[in-house]
Each structure stands twice: as structure tokens, then as C-alpha cells.
Amino acid sequence: MLRYAVLFLIVALVAGVLGFAGVAGAATNIAWFLFVLFLILFVVSLVMGRRSPV
């Protein structure tokens, strides 16, 4: 998931340099959403992985 966030960020940067503002904005929003989702899932997996065995 982090790979896709970085990929969309690169697409946004390239589109921004080439002047495609709409594509750059959409790719930036997708990258931001994927990065936040990655962080949430990462924190949840850290918390769930540290439970002691019963």
C-alpha cells in the first residue's frame, strides 16, 4: 500500500511539472488517502501484534 502511495505521489509530481493540474490534484489526493490508510493499518498491526499469549 505504501508503494502505491509513493507511485501516485510520483505521478502527481510529474503531472504537476507537465502542467496537468487536474491529474496532479487527483493523484495527490489518492496518494494522501493511501498514506493515511497505511499509517492506520500499521498502527493497528503494531497494537494487535503486541498482545501477550493467553
mmCIF entry with sequence, helices, sheets and N, C-alpha, C, O atoms, coordinates in Angstrom:
data_MODEL
# 
_entry.id   MODEL 
# 
_entity.id                         1 
_entity.type                       polymer 
_entity.pdbx_number_of_molecules   1 
# 
_entity_poly.entity_id                      1 
_entity_poly.type                           'polypeptide(L)' 
_entity_poly.nstd_linkage                   no 
_entity_poly.nstd_monomer                   no 
_entity_poly.pdbx_seq_one_letter_code       MLRYAVLFLIVALVAGVLGFAGVAGAATNIAWFLFVLFLILFVVSLVMGRRSPV 
_entity_poly.pdbx_seq_one_letter_code_can   MLRYAVLFLIVALVAGVLGFAGVAGAATNIAWFLFVLFLILFVVSLVMGRRSPV 
_entity_poly.pdbx_strand_id                 A 
# 
loop_
_entity_poly_seq.entity_id 
_entity_poly_seq.num 
_entity_poly_seq.mon_id 
_entity_poly_seq.hetero 
1 1  MET n 
1 2  LEU n 
1 3  ARG n 
1 4  TYR n 
1 5  ALA n 
1 6  VAL n 
1 7  LEU n 
1 8  PHE n 
1 9  LEU n 
1 10 ILE n 
1 11 VAL n 
1 12 ALA n 
1 13 LEU n 
1 14 VAL n 
1 15 ALA n 
1 16 GLY n 
1 17 VAL n 
1 18 LEU n 
1 19 GLY n 
1 20 PHE n 
1 21 ALA n 
1 22 GLY n 
1 23 VAL n 
1 24 ALA n 
1 25 GLY n 
1 26 ALA n 
1 27 ALA n 
1 28 THR n 
1 29 ASN n 
1 30 ILE n 
1 31 ALA n 
1 32 TRP n 
1 33 PHE n 
1 34 LEU n 
1 35 PHE n 
1 36 VAL n 
1 37 LEU n 
1 38 PHE n 
1 39 LEU n 
1 40 ILE n 
1 41 LEU n 
1 42 PHE n 
1 43 VAL n 
1 44 VAL n 
1 45 SER n 
1 46 LEU n 
1 47 VAL n 
1 48 MET n 
1 49 GLY n 
1 50 ARG n 
1 51 ARG n 
1 52 SER n 
1 53 PRO n 
1 54 VAL n 
# 
_struct_asym.id          A 
_struct_asym.entity_id   1 
# 
loop_
_struct_conf.conf_type_id 
_struct_conf.id 
_struct_conf.pdbx_PDB_helix_id 
_struct_conf.beg_label_comp_id 
_struct_conf.beg_label_asym_id 
_struct_conf.beg_label_seq_id 
_struct_conf.pdbx_beg_PDB_ins_code 
_struct_conf.end_label_comp_id 
_struct_conf.end_label_asym_id 
_struct_conf.end_label_seq_id 
_struct_conf.pdbx_end_PDB_ins_code 
_struct_conf.beg_auth_comp_id 
_struct_conf.beg_auth_asym_id 
_struct_conf.beg_auth_seq_id 
_struct_conf.end_auth_comp_id 
_struct_conf.end_auth_asym_id 
_struct_conf.end_auth_seq_id 
_struct_conf.pdbx_PDB_helix_class 
_struct_conf.details 
_struct_conf.pdbx_PDB_helix_length 
HELX_P HELX_P1 AA1 LEU A 2  ? LEU A 18 ? LEU A 2  LEU A 18 1 ? 17 
HELX_P HELX_P2 AA2 ALA A 21 ? GLY A 49 ? ALA A 21 GLY A 49 1 ? 29 
# 
_struct_conf_type.id          HELX_P 
_struct_conf_type.criteria    ? 
_struct_conf_type.reference   ? 
# 
loop_
_atom_site.group_PDB 
_atom_site.id 
_atom_site.type_symbol 
_atom_site.label_atom_id 
_atom_site.label_alt_id 
_atom_site.label_comp_id 
_atom_site.label_asym_id 
_atom_site.label_entity_id 
_atom_site.label_seq_id 
_atom_site.pdbx_PDB_ins_code 
_atom_site.Cartn_x 
_atom_site.Cartn_y 
_atom_site.Cartn_z 
_atom_site.occupancy 
_atom_site.B_iso_or_equiv 
_atom_site.pdbx_formal_charge 
_atom_site.auth_seq_id 
_atom_site.auth_comp_id 
_atom_site.auth_asym_id 
_atom_site.auth_atom_id 
_atom_site.pdbx_PDB_model_num 
ATOM 1   N N  . MET A 1 1  ? 0.814  -1.185  0.000   1.00 0.00 ? 1  MET A N  1 
ATOM 2   C CA . MET A 1 1  ? 0.000  0.000   0.000   1.00 0.00 ? 1  MET A CA 1 
ATOM 3   C C  . MET A 1 1  ? 0.864  1.257   0.000   1.00 0.00 ? 1  MET A C  1 
ATOM 4   O O  . MET A 1 1  ? 0.548  2.245   -0.663  1.00 0.00 ? 1  MET A O  1 
ATOM 5   N N  . LEU A 1 2  ? 1.934  1.203   0.739   1.00 0.00 ? 2  LEU A N  1 
ATOM 6   C CA . LEU A 1 2  ? 2.847  2.340   0.750   1.00 0.00 ? 2  LEU A CA 1 
ATOM 7   C C  . LEU A 1 2  ? 3.471  2.527   -0.629  1.00 0.00 ? 2  LEU A C  1 
ATOM 8   O O  . LEU A 1 2  ? 3.739  3.653   -1.047  1.00 0.00 ? 2  LEU A O  1 
ATOM 9   N N  . ARG A 1 3  ? 3.698  1.434   -1.326  1.00 0.00 ? 3  ARG A N  1 
ATOM 10  C CA . ARG A 1 3  ? 4.255  1.510   -2.679  1.00 0.00 ? 3  ARG A CA 1 
ATOM 11  C C  . ARG A 1 3  ? 3.302  2.268   -3.603  1.00 0.00 ? 3  ARG A C  1 
ATOM 12  O O  . ARG A 1 3  ? 3.741  3.086   -4.410  1.00 0.00 ? 3  ARG A O  1 
ATOM 13  N N  . TYR A 1 4  ? 1.998  1.997   -3.486  1.00 0.00 ? 4  TYR A N  1 
ATOM 14  C CA . TYR A 1 4  ? 1.029  2.693   -4.327  1.00 0.00 ? 4  TYR A CA 1 
ATOM 15  C C  . TYR A 1 4  ? 0.937  4.174   -3.959  1.00 0.00 ? 4  TYR A C  1 
ATOM 16  O O  . TYR A 1 4  ? 0.754  5.019   -4.835  1.00 0.00 ? 4  TYR A O  1 
ATOM 17  N N  . ALA A 1 5  ? 1.062  4.489   -2.681  1.00 0.00 ? 5  ALA A N  1 
ATOM 18  C CA . ALA A 1 5  ? 1.045  5.890   -2.273  1.00 0.00 ? 5  ALA A CA 1 
ATOM 19  C C  . ALA A 1 5  ? 2.221  6.640   -2.883  1.00 0.00 ? 5  ALA A C  1 
ATOM 20  O O  . ALA A 1 5  ? 2.062  7.759   -3.370  1.00 0.00 ? 5  ALA A O  1 
ATOM 21  N N  . VAL A 1 6  ? 3.397  6.031   -2.857  1.00 0.00 ? 6  VAL A N  1 
ATOM 22  C CA . VAL A 1 6  ? 4.579  6.663   -3.452  1.00 0.00 ? 6  VAL A CA 1 
ATOM 23  C C  . VAL A 1 6  ? 4.415  6.759   -4.970  1.00 0.00 ? 6  VAL A C  1 
ATOM 24  O O  . VAL A 1 6  ? 4.806  7.759   -5.572  1.00 0.00 ? 6  VAL A O  1 
ATOM 25  N N  . LEU A 1 7  ? 3.843  5.733   -5.586  1.00 0.00 ? 7  LEU A N  1 
ATOM 26  C CA . LEU A 1 7  ? 3.615  5.759   -7.029  1.00 0.00 ? 7  LEU A CA 1 
ATOM 27  C C  . LEU A 1 7  ? 2.688  6.908   -7.417  1.00 0.00 ? 7  LEU A C  1 
ATOM 28  O O  . LEU A 1 7  ? 2.974  7.634   -8.369  1.00 0.00 ? 7  LEU A O  1 
ATOM 29  N N  . PHE A 1 8  ? 1.585  7.082   -6.694  1.00 0.00 ? 8  PHE A N  1 
ATOM 30  C CA . PHE A 1 8  ? 0.678  8.178   -7.002  1.00 0.00 ? 8  PHE A CA 1 
ATOM 31  C C  . PHE A 1 8  ? 1.316  9.531   -6.715  1.00 0.00 ? 8  PHE A C  1 
ATOM 32  O O  . PHE A 1 8  ? 1.012  10.510  -7.396  1.00 0.00 ? 8  PHE A O  1 
ATOM 33  N N  . LEU A 1 9  ? 2.190  9.602   -5.724  1.00 0.00 ? 9  LEU A N  1 
ATOM 34  C CA . LEU A 1 9  ? 2.891  10.849  -5.458  1.00 0.00 ? 9  LEU A CA 1 
ATOM 35  C C  . LEU A 1 9  ? 3.820  11.200  -6.616  1.00 0.00 ? 9  LEU A C  1 
ATOM 36  O O  . LEU A 1 9  ? 3.910  12.365  -7.005  1.00 0.00 ? 9  LEU A O  1 
ATOM 37  N N  . ILE A 1 10 ? 4.504  10.213  -7.165  1.00 0.00 ? 10 ILE A N  1 
ATOM 38  C CA . ILE A 1 10 ? 5.381  10.452  -8.313  1.00 0.00 ? 10 ILE A CA 1 
ATOM 39  C C  . ILE A 1 10 ? 4.558  10.869  -9.529  1.00 0.00 ? 10 ILE A C  1 
ATOM 40  O O  . ILE A 1 10 ? 4.954  11.769  -10.270 1.00 0.00 ? 10 ILE A O  1 
ATOM 41  N N  . VAL A 1 11 ? 3.413  10.216  -9.737  1.00 0.00 ? 11 VAL A N  1 
ATOM 42  C CA . VAL A 1 11 ? 2.536  10.594  -10.843 1.00 0.00 ? 11 VAL A CA 1 
ATOM 43  C C  . VAL A 1 11 ? 2.068  12.032  -10.666 1.00 0.00 ? 11 VAL A C  1 
ATOM 44  O O  . VAL A 1 11 ? 2.010  12.786  -11.638 1.00 0.00 ? 11 VAL A O  1 
ATOM 45  N N  . ALA A 1 12 ? 1.732  12.423  -9.441  1.00 0.00 ? 12 ALA A N  1 
ATOM 46  C CA . ALA A 1 12 ? 1.295  13.794  -9.178  1.00 0.00 ? 12 ALA A CA 1 
ATOM 47  C C  . ALA A 1 12 ? 2.410  14.788  -9.451  1.00 0.00 ? 12 ALA A C  1 
ATOM 48  O O  . ALA A 1 12 ? 2.161  15.852  -10.018 1.00 0.00 ? 12 ALA A O  1 
ATOM 49  N N  . LEU A 1 13 ? 3.636  14.461  -9.057  1.00 0.00 ? 13 LEU A N  1 
ATOM 50  C CA . LEU A 1 13 ? 4.750  15.368  -9.303  1.00 0.00 ? 13 LEU A CA 1 
ATOM 51  C C  . LEU A 1 13 ? 5.025  15.532  -10.796 1.00 0.00 ? 13 LEU A C  1 
ATOM 52  O O  . LEU A 1 13 ? 5.249  16.645  -11.271 1.00 0.00 ? 13 LEU A O  1 
ATOM 53  N N  . VAL A 1 14 ? 5.007  14.437  -11.523 1.00 0.00 ? 14 VAL A N  1 
ATOM 54  C CA . VAL A 1 14 ? 5.249  14.507  -12.967 1.00 0.00 ? 14 VAL A CA 1 
ATOM 55  C C  . VAL A 1 14 ? 4.120  15.279  -13.654 1.00 0.00 ? 14 VAL A C  1 
ATOM 56  O O  . VAL A 1 14 ? 4.381  16.110  -14.523 1.00 0.00 ? 14 VAL A O  1 
ATOM 57  N N  . ALA A 1 15 ? 2.888  15.014  -13.277 1.00 0.00 ? 15 ALA A N  1 
ATOM 58  C CA . ALA A 1 15 ? 1.756  15.729  -13.868 1.00 0.00 ? 15 ALA A CA 1 
ATOM 59  C C  . ALA A 1 15 ? 1.810  17.210  -13.527 1.00 0.00 ? 15 ALA A C  1 
ATOM 60  O O  . ALA A 1 15 ? 1.462  18.050  -14.357 1.00 0.00 ? 15 ALA A O  1 
ATOM 61  N N  . GLY A 1 16 ? 2.240  17.536  -12.325 1.00 0.00 ? 16 GLY A N  1 
ATOM 62  C CA . GLY A 1 16 ? 2.371  18.939  -11.946 1.00 0.00 ? 16 GLY A CA 1 
ATOM 63  C C  . GLY A 1 16 ? 3.441  19.652  -12.746 1.00 0.00 ? 16 GLY A C  1 
ATOM 64  O O  . GLY A 1 16 ? 3.259  20.804  -13.141 1.00 0.00 ? 16 GLY A O  1 
ATOM 65  N N  . VAL A 1 17 ? 4.562  18.975  -12.990 1.00 0.00 ? 17 VAL A N  1 
ATOM 66  C CA . VAL A 1 17 ? 5.637  19.582  -13.783 1.00 0.00 ? 17 VAL A CA 1 
ATOM 67  C C  . VAL A 1 17 ? 5.183  19.793  -15.225 1.00 0.00 ? 17 VAL A C  1 
ATOM 68  O O  . VAL A 1 17 ? 5.537  20.793  -15.850 1.00 0.00 ? 17 VAL A O  1 
ATOM 69  N N  . LEU A 1 18 ? 4.399  18.850  -15.753 1.00 0.00 ? 18 LEU A N  1 
ATOM 70  C CA . LEU A 1 18 ? 3.938  18.951  -17.131 1.00 0.00 ? 18 LEU A CA 1 
ATOM 71  C C  . LEU A 1 18 ? 2.725  19.866  -17.294 1.00 0.00 ? 18 LEU A C  1 
ATOM 72  O O  . LEU A 1 18 ? 2.311  20.148  -18.419 1.00 0.00 ? 18 LEU A O  1 
ATOM 73  N N  . GLY A 1 19 ? 2.157  20.328  -16.187 1.00 0.00 ? 19 GLY A N  1 
ATOM 74  C CA . GLY A 1 19 ? 1.065  21.282  -16.259 1.00 0.00 ? 19 GLY A CA 1 
ATOM 75  C C  . GLY A 1 19 ? -0.324 20.687  -16.216 1.00 0.00 ? 19 GLY A C  1 
ATOM 76  O O  . GLY A 1 19 ? -1.295 21.392  -16.492 1.00 0.00 ? 19 GLY A O  1 
ATOM 77  N N  . PHE A 1 20 ? -0.452 19.442  -15.886 1.00 0.00 ? 20 PHE A N  1 
ATOM 78  C CA . PHE A 1 20 ? -1.765 18.812  -15.768 1.00 0.00 ? 20 PHE A CA 1 
ATOM 79  C C  . PHE A 1 20 ? -2.253 18.955  -14.334 1.00 0.00 ? 20 PHE A C  1 
ATOM 80  O O  . PHE A 1 20 ? -2.072 18.055  -13.515 1.00 0.00 ? 20 PHE A O  1 
ATOM 81  N N  . ALA A 1 21 ? -2.867 20.085  -14.039 1.00 0.00 ? 21 ALA A N  1 
ATOM 82  C CA . ALA A 1 21 ? -3.244 20.394  -12.661 1.00 0.00 ? 21 ALA A CA 1 
ATOM 83  C C  . ALA A 1 21 ? -4.335 19.453  -12.145 1.00 0.00 ? 21 ALA A C  1 
ATOM 84  O O  . ALA A 1 21 ? -4.297 19.049  -10.983 1.00 0.00 ? 21 ALA A O  1 
ATOM 85  N N  . GLY A 1 22 ? -5.285 19.106  -12.974 1.00 0.00 ? 22 GLY A N  1 
ATOM 86  C CA . GLY A 1 22 ? -6.372 18.225  -12.530 1.00 0.00 ? 22 GLY A CA 1 
ATOM 87  C C  . GLY A 1 22 ? -5.869 16.841  -12.182 1.00 0.00 ? 22 GLY A C  1 
ATOM 88  O O  . GLY A 1 22 ? -6.253 16.276  -11.159 1.00 0.00 ? 22 GLY A O  1 
ATOM 89  N N  . VAL A 1 23 ? -5.012 16.292  -13.026 1.00 0.00 ? 23 VAL A N  1 
ATOM 90  C CA . VAL A 1 23 ? -4.450 14.962  -12.775 1.00 0.00 ? 23 VAL A CA 1 
ATOM 91  C C  . VAL A 1 23 ? -3.550 15.007  -11.545 1.00 0.00 ? 23 VAL A C  1 
ATOM 92  O O  . VAL A 1 23 ? -3.560 14.084  -10.731 1.00 0.00 ? 23 VAL A O  1 
ATOM 93  N N  . ALA A 1 24 ? -2.782 16.069  -11.412 1.00 0.00 ? 24 ALA A N  1 
ATOM 94  C CA . ALA A 1 24 ? -1.880 16.198  -10.268 1.00 0.00 ? 24 ALA A CA 1 
ATOM 95  C C  . ALA A 1 24 ? -2.673 16.282  -8.962  1.00 0.00 ? 24 ALA A C  1 
ATOM 96  O O  . ALA A 1 24 ? -2.288 15.676  -7.962  1.00 0.00 ? 24 ALA A O  1 
ATOM 97  N N  . GLY A 1 25 ? -3.760 17.018  -8.970  1.00 0.00 ? 25 GLY A N  1 
ATOM 98  C CA . GLY A 1 25 ? -4.583 17.134  -7.770  1.00 0.00 ? 25 GLY A CA 1 
ATOM 99  C C  . GLY A 1 25 ? -5.229 15.814  -7.385  1.00 0.00 ? 25 GLY A C  1 
ATOM 100 O O  . GLY A 1 25 ? -5.254 15.440  -6.213  1.00 0.00 ? 25 GLY A O  1 
ATOM 101 N N  . ALA A 1 26 ? -5.749 15.115  -8.381  1.00 0.00 ? 26 ALA A N  1 
ATOM 102 C CA . ALA A 1 26 ? -6.381 13.825  -8.105  1.00 0.00 ? 26 ALA A CA 1 
ATOM 103 C C  . ALA A 1 26 ? -5.357 12.816  -7.601  1.00 0.00 ? 26 ALA A C  1 
ATOM 104 O O  . ALA A 1 26 ? -5.627 12.090  -6.644  1.00 0.00 ? 26 ALA A O  1 
ATOM 105 N N  . ALA A 1 27 ? -4.199 12.759  -8.223  1.00 0.00 ? 27 ALA A N  1 
ATOM 106 C CA . ALA A 1 27 ? -3.166 11.818  -7.794  1.00 0.00 ? 27 ALA A CA 1 
ATOM 107 C C  . ALA A 1 27 ? -2.655 12.159  -6.400  1.00 0.00 ? 27 ALA A C  1 
ATOM 108 O O  . ALA A 1 27 ? -2.339 11.261  -5.620  1.00 0.00 ? 27 ALA A O  1 
ATOM 109 N N  . THR A 1 28 ? -2.571 13.434  -6.082  1.00 0.00 ? 28 THR A N  1 
ATOM 110 C CA . THR A 1 28 ? -2.144 13.840  -4.744  1.00 0.00 ? 28 THR A CA 1 
ATOM 111 C C  . THR A 1 28 ? -3.163 13.403  -3.695  1.00 0.00 ? 28 THR A C  1 
ATOM 112 O O  . THR A 1 28 ? -2.788 12.924  -2.625  1.00 0.00 ? 28 THR A O  1 
ATOM 113 N N  . ASN A 1 29 ? -4.438 13.565  -3.997  1.00 0.00 ? 29 ASN A N  1 
ATOM 114 C CA . ASN A 1 29 ? -5.474 13.132  -3.056  1.00 0.00 ? 29 ASN A CA 1 
ATOM 115 C C  . ASN A 1 29 ? -5.444 11.624  -2.852  1.00 0.00 ? 29 ASN A C  1 
ATOM 116 O O  . ASN A 1 29 ? -5.584 11.150  -1.724  1.00 0.00 ? 29 ASN A O  1 
ATOM 117 N N  . ILE A 1 30 ? -5.266 10.873  -3.916  1.00 0.00 ? 30 ILE A N  1 
ATOM 118 C CA . ILE A 1 30 ? -5.197 9.417   -3.796  1.00 0.00 ? 30 ILE A CA 1 
ATOM 119 C C  . ILE A 1 30 ? -3.973 9.012   -2.987  1.00 0.00 ? 30 ILE A C  1 
ATOM 120 O O  . ILE A 1 30 ? -4.056 8.129   -2.133  1.00 0.00 ? 30 ILE A O  1 
ATOM 121 N N  . ALA A 1 31 ? -2.835 9.654   -3.253  1.00 0.00 ? 31 ALA A N  1 
ATOM 122 C CA . ALA A 1 31 ? -1.613 9.337   -2.514  1.00 0.00 ? 31 ALA A CA 1 
ATOM 123 C C  . ALA A 1 31 ? -1.783 9.644   -1.031  1.00 0.00 ? 31 ALA A C  1 
ATOM 124 O O  . ALA A 1 31 ? -1.362 8.859   -0.182  1.00 0.00 ? 31 ALA A O  1 
ATOM 125 N N  . TRP A 1 32 ? -2.395 10.776  -0.716  1.00 0.00 ? 32 TRP A N  1 
ATOM 126 C CA . TRP A 1 32 ? -2.615 11.146  0.686   1.00 0.00 ? 32 TRP A CA 1 
ATOM 127 C C  . TRP A 1 32 ? -3.528 10.134  1.377   1.00 0.00 ? 32 TRP A C  1 
ATOM 128 O O  . TRP A 1 32 ? -3.249 9.717   2.501   1.00 0.00 ? 32 TRP A O  1 
ATOM 129 N N  . PHE A 1 33 ? -4.617 9.736   0.714   1.00 0.00 ? 33 PHE A N  1 
ATOM 130 C CA . PHE A 1 33 ? -5.546 8.770   1.282   1.00 0.00 ? 33 PHE A CA 1 
ATOM 131 C C  . PHE A 1 33 ? -4.853 7.430   1.530   1.00 0.00 ? 33 PHE A C  1 
ATOM 132 O O  . PHE A 1 33 ? -5.026 6.834   2.593   1.00 0.00 ? 33 PHE A O  1 
ATOM 133 N N  . LEU A 1 34 ? -4.079 6.956   0.571   1.00 0.00 ? 34 LEU A N  1 
ATOM 134 C CA . LEU A 1 34 ? -3.392 5.669   0.738   1.00 0.00 ? 34 LEU A CA 1 
ATOM 135 C C  . LEU A 1 34 ? -2.353 5.734   1.847   1.00 0.00 ? 34 LEU A C  1 
ATOM 136 O O  . LEU A 1 34 ? -2.176 4.763   2.582   1.00 0.00 ? 34 LEU A O  1 
ATOM 137 N N  . PHE A 1 35 ? -1.659 6.870   1.980   1.00 0.00 ? 35 PHE A N  1 
ATOM 138 C CA . PHE A 1 35 ? -0.663 7.006   3.028   1.00 0.00 ? 35 PHE A CA 1 
ATOM 139 C C  . PHE A 1 35 ? -1.320 6.999   4.407   1.00 0.00 ? 35 PHE A C  1 
ATOM 140 O O  . PHE A 1 35 ? -0.814 6.355   5.327   1.00 0.00 ? 35 PHE A O  1 
ATOM 141 N N  . VAL A 1 36 ? -2.424 7.696   4.560   1.00 0.00 ? 36 VAL A N  1 
ATOM 142 C CA . VAL A 1 36 ? -3.136 7.712   5.848   1.00 0.00 ? 36 VAL A CA 1 
ATOM 143 C C  . VAL A 1 36 ? -3.676 6.323   6.166   1.00 0.00 ? 36 VAL A C  1 
ATOM 144 O O  . VAL A 1 36 ? -3.599 5.875   7.310   1.00 0.00 ? 36 VAL A O  1 
ATOM 145 N N  . LEU A 1 37 ? -4.220 5.642   5.165   1.00 0.00 ? 37 LEU A N  1 
ATOM 146 C CA . LEU A 1 37 ? -4.712 4.285   5.369   1.00 0.00 ? 37 LEU A CA 1 
ATOM 147 C C  . LEU A 1 37 ? -3.577 3.346   5.771   1.00 0.00 ? 37 LEU A C  1 
ATOM 148 O O  . LEU A 1 37 ? -3.755 2.487   6.635   1.00 0.00 ? 37 LEU A O  1 
ATOM 149 N N  . PHE A 1 38 ? -2.404 3.510   5.142   1.00 0.00 ? 38 PHE A N  1 
ATOM 150 C CA . PHE A 1 38 ? -1.245 2.711   5.509   1.00 0.00 ? 38 PHE A CA 1 
ATOM 151 C C  . PHE A 1 38 ? -0.850 2.959   6.965   1.00 0.00 ? 38 PHE A C  1 
ATOM 152 O O  . PHE A 1 38 ? -0.568 2.015   7.702   1.00 0.00 ? 38 PHE A O  1 
ATOM 153 N N  . LEU A 1 39 ? -0.830 4.219   7.375   1.00 0.00 ? 39 LEU A N  1 
ATOM 154 C CA . LEU A 1 39 ? -0.464 4.531   8.762   1.00 0.00 ? 39 LEU A CA 1 
ATOM 155 C C  . LEU A 1 39 ? -1.448 3.927   9.754   1.00 0.00 ? 39 LEU A C  1 
ATOM 156 O O  . LEU A 1 39 ? -1.041 3.394   10.787  1.00 0.00 ? 39 LEU A O  1 
ATOM 157 N N  . ILE A 1 40 ? -2.727 4.006   9.451   1.00 0.00 ? 40 ILE A N  1 
ATOM 158 C CA . ILE A 1 40 ? -3.737 3.440   10.351  1.00 0.00 ? 40 ILE A CA 1 
ATOM 159 C C  . ILE A 1 40 ? -3.556 1.928   10.466  1.00 0.00 ? 40 ILE A C  1 
ATOM 160 O O  . ILE A 1 40 ? -3.555 1.382   11.569  1.00 0.00 ? 40 ILE A O  1 
ATOM 161 N N  . LEU A 1 41 ? -3.406 1.262   9.339   1.00 0.00 ? 41 LEU A N  1 
ATOM 162 C CA . LEU A 1 41 ? -3.223 -0.188  9.368   1.00 0.00 ? 41 LEU A CA 1 
ATOM 163 C C  . LEU A 1 41 ? -1.913 -0.588  10.039  1.00 0.00 ? 41 LEU A C  1 
ATOM 164 O O  . LEU A 1 41 ? -1.850 -1.620  10.707  1.00 0.00 ? 41 LEU A O  1 
ATOM 165 N N  . PHE A 1 42 ? -0.877 0.213   9.870   1.00 0.00 ? 42 PHE A N  1 
ATOM 166 C CA . PHE A 1 42 ? 0.404  -0.063  10.511  1.00 0.00 ? 42 PHE A CA 1 
ATOM 167 C C  . PHE A 1 42 ? 0.290  0.020   12.027  1.00 0.00 ? 42 PHE A C  1 
ATOM 168 O O  . PHE A 1 42 ? 0.793  -0.851  12.738  1.00 0.00 ? 42 PHE A O  1 
ATOM 169 N N  . VAL A 1 43 ? -0.365 1.057   12.523  1.00 0.00 ? 43 VAL A N  1 
ATOM 170 C CA . VAL A 1 43 ? -0.536 1.214   13.967  1.00 0.00 ? 43 VAL A CA 1 
ATOM 171 C C  . VAL A 1 43 ? -1.411 0.099   14.533  1.00 0.00 ? 43 VAL A C  1 
ATOM 172 O O  . VAL A 1 43 ? -1.123 -0.432  15.605  1.00 0.00 ? 43 VAL A O  1 
ATOM 173 N N  . VAL A 1 44 ? -2.472 -0.257  13.820  1.00 0.00 ? 44 VAL A N  1 
ATOM 174 C CA . VAL A 1 44 ? -3.341 -1.339  14.284  1.00 0.00 ? 44 VAL A CA 1 
ATOM 175 C C  . VAL A 1 44 ? -2.571 -2.649  14.335  1.00 0.00 ? 44 VAL A C  1 
ATOM 176 O O  . VAL A 1 44 ? -2.727 -3.414  15.287  1.00 0.00 ? 44 VAL A O  1 
ATOM 177 N N  . SER A 1 45 ? -1.749 -2.923  13.339  1.00 0.00 ? 45 SER A N  1 
ATOM 178 C CA . SER A 1 45 ? -0.984 -4.172  13.347  1.00 0.00 ? 45 SER A CA 1 
ATOM 179 C C  . SER A 1 45 ? 0.067  -4.178  14.458  1.00 0.00 ? 45 SER A C  1 
ATOM 180 O O  . SER A 1 45 ? 0.359  -5.230  15.025  1.00 0.00 ? 45 SER A O  1 
ATOM 181 N N  . LEU A 1 46 ? 0.633  -3.023  14.770  1.00 0.00 ? 46 LEU A N  1 
ATOM 182 C CA . LEU A 1 46 ? 1.575  -2.965  15.889  1.00 0.00 ? 46 LEU A CA 1 
ATOM 183 C C  . LEU A 1 46 ? 0.881  -3.249  17.211  1.00 0.00 ? 46 LEU A C  1 
ATOM 184 O O  . LEU A 1 46 ? 1.401  -3.994  18.041  1.00 0.00 ? 46 LEU A O  1 
ATOM 185 N N  . VAL A 1 47 ? -0.277 -2.665  17.408  1.00 0.00 ? 47 VAL A N  1 
ATOM 186 C CA . VAL A 1 47 ? -1.013 -2.848  18.662  1.00 0.00 ? 47 VAL A CA 1 
ATOM 187 C C  . VAL A 1 47 ? -1.505 -4.289  18.785  1.00 0.00 ? 47 VAL A C  1 
ATOM 188 O O  . VAL A 1 47 ? -1.397 -4.889  19.854  1.00 0.00 ? 47 VAL A O  1 
ATOM 189 N N  . MET A 1 48 ? -2.038 -4.844  17.711  1.00 0.00 ? 48 MET A N  1 
ATOM 190 C CA . MET A 1 48 ? -2.571 -6.202  17.770  1.00 0.00 ? 48 MET A CA 1 
ATOM 191 C C  . MET A 1 48 ? -1.435 -7.244  17.876  1.00 0.00 ? 48 MET A C  1 
ATOM 192 O O  . MET A 1 48 ? -1.640 -8.325  18.430  1.00 0.00 ? 48 MET A O  1 
ATOM 193 N N  . GLY A 1 49 ? -0.281 -6.930  17.364  1.00 0.00 ? 49 GLY A N  1 
ATOM 194 C CA . GLY A 1 49 ? 0.832  -7.873  17.412  1.00 0.00 ? 49 GLY A CA 1 
ATOM 195 C C  . GLY A 1 49 ? 1.517  -7.948  18.759  1.00 0.00 ? 49 GLY A C  1 
ATOM 196 O O  . GLY A 1 49 ? 2.250  -8.902  19.022  1.00 0.00 ? 49 GLY A O  1 
ATOM 197 N N  . ARG A 1 50 ? 1.297  -6.963  19.621  1.00 0.00 ? 50 ARG A N  1 
ATOM 198 C CA . ARG A 1 50 ? 1.986  -6.917  20.910  1.00 0.00 ? 50 ARG A CA 1 
ATOM 199 C C  . ARG A 1 50 ? 1.160  -7.547  22.035  1.00 0.00 ? 50 ARG A C  1 
ATOM 200 O O  . ARG A 1 50 ? 1.552  -7.473  23.200  1.00 0.00 ? 50 ARG A O  1 
ATOM 201 N N  . ARG A 1 51 ? 0.046  -8.152  21.708  1.00 0.00 ? 51 ARG A N  1 
ATOM 202 C CA . ARG A 1 51 ? -0.745 -8.798  22.752  1.00 0.00 ? 51 ARG A CA 1 
ATOM 203 C C  . ARG A 1 51 ? -0.030 -10.028 23.263  1.00 0.00 ? 51 ARG A C  1 
ATOM 204 O O  . ARG A 1 51 ? 0.577  -10.775 22.496  1.00 0.00 ? 51 ARG A O  1 
ATOM 205 N N  . SER A 1 52 ? -0.107 -10.231 24.566  1.00 0.00 ? 52 SER A N  1 
ATOM 206 C CA . SER A 1 52 ? 0.532  -11.393 25.152  1.00 0.00 ? 52 SER A CA 1 
ATOM 207 C C  . SER A 1 52 ? -0.306 -12.635 24.904  1.00 0.00 ? 52 SER A C  1 
ATOM 208 O O  . SER A 1 52 ? -1.533 -12.552 24.855  1.00 0.00 ? 52 SER A O  1 
ATOM 209 N N  . PRO A 1 53 ? 0.344  -13.796 24.745  1.00 0.00 ? 53 PRO A N  1 
ATOM 210 C CA . PRO A 1 53 ? -0.422 -15.017 24.512  1.00 0.00 ? 53 PRO A CA 1 
ATOM 211 C C  . PRO A 1 53 ? -1.235 -15.399 25.748  1.00 0.00 ? 53 PRO A C  1 
ATOM 212 O O  . PRO A 1 53 ? -0.790 -15.208 26.879  1.00 0.00 ? 53 PRO A O  1 
ATOM 213 N N  . VAL A 1 54 ? -2.418 -15.933 25.518  1.00 0.00 ? 54 VAL A N  1 
ATOM 214 C CA . VAL A 1 54 ? -3.317 -16.275 26.626  1.00 0.00 ? 54 VAL A CA 1 
ATOM 215 C C  . VAL A 1 54 ? -3.111 -17.714 27.037  1.00 0.00 ? 54 VAL A C  1 
ATOM 216 O O  . VAL A 1 54 ? -3.776 -18.195 27.955  1.00 0.00 ? 54 VAL A O  1 
# 
